[in-house]
């Protein structure tokens, strides 16, 4: 059966049976997906996301201290899900766990690791999966910031060329973070015995060009090791944050092909300062992202821009407002950088610096480049204009 003949999956399978040895002593009496953040276990955040993405059913593959999981989640009804369990030996590797639970799986399902959280957009993943008639898709963090050690090399069409679980091969360019889409029949590729799913199945899929990647620049967060826990705690705190374009959102734009090159050129838009003050008083982090090609064109310098922003921040501070961070792209449109909108590079940089969940944050712009960048970053995006400004948006959507 071709991939296009399947319906979008509503079942997710989660591998959650490991000992969590790297997290000892936290896991002496608790399986790692049950480590708590802000009053609830890590696994609960994953299940909440699955519900938001339209999943109805979950199969949890357990091994270590399974009662800690089953007692908390039960049949899943109170979490908006139908949860089934497959409980096997603690020593079982991922391949054997999947083999033993195969009878519970739908023809196509999502497979997740219990120790990674990434704000997936399953609709986009599914469209990517349908665009190529393959058996599997896996999400790959592009790892441009060297957040971890890469284990995958892909070609220009997002097919995997090499999967190296040792992470020692040259020219690796991303890391598998789970969030698979799989056909159930792939379980039959796992050899008899106690084997690792990734080590045994992924190389076979690569050989037959039957696995495509879904690349992402949005950082994932995990309970895989002690050093990740602090970052995950900040991420899951989900401090209120808003990201704004500058020109046309908080200040009047210069005429086309011209730029705000000094504070003398600056003019606040009606209601913009009031909106920023309201946001700050409500506890929001406020981040600006702005294209500033006037620098590339020699019409202003980095120091000129810094002076404008210094005046802007000081004026806001006198009235109880503030800006937490400003990102700007100094490049011209033809320099092919990653930061100039409509590319989402500045949004992803803010995500990494502040450990944001972009799927839960508004981006406010004023033209189609902003909308394209926000959509590419998976953000809720809106555009303001002269009739519907930032204050209108803030008072109607953010602070009522």
Buried (B, 14 or more C-beta within 10 A) or exposed (E): EEBEEBEBBBBBBBBBBBBBEBBEEBBEEBBBBBBEBEEBBBBBBBBBBBBBBEBBBBBBBBBBBBEBBBEEBEEBEEBEBBBBBBBBEEEBBBBBBBBBBBEBBBBBBBBBBBBBBBBBBBEEBBEBBBEBEBBBBBBBBBBBEEBBEBBBBBEEEBBBEBBBEEEEEEEBBBBBBBBBBBBBEBBEBBEEEBBBBBBBBBBBBBEEBBBBBBBBBBBBBBBBEEEBBEBBBBBBEBEBBBBBBBBBBBBBBBEEEEBBBEBEBBEBBEBBBBBBBBBBEEEBBBBBBBBBBBBBEEBBEEEBBEBBBEBBBEBBEEEEBBBBBBBBBBBBEEEEBBBBBBBBBBBBBBBBEBBBBBBBBBBBBBBEBBBBBBBBBBBBBBBBEEEEBBBBBBBEEBEE
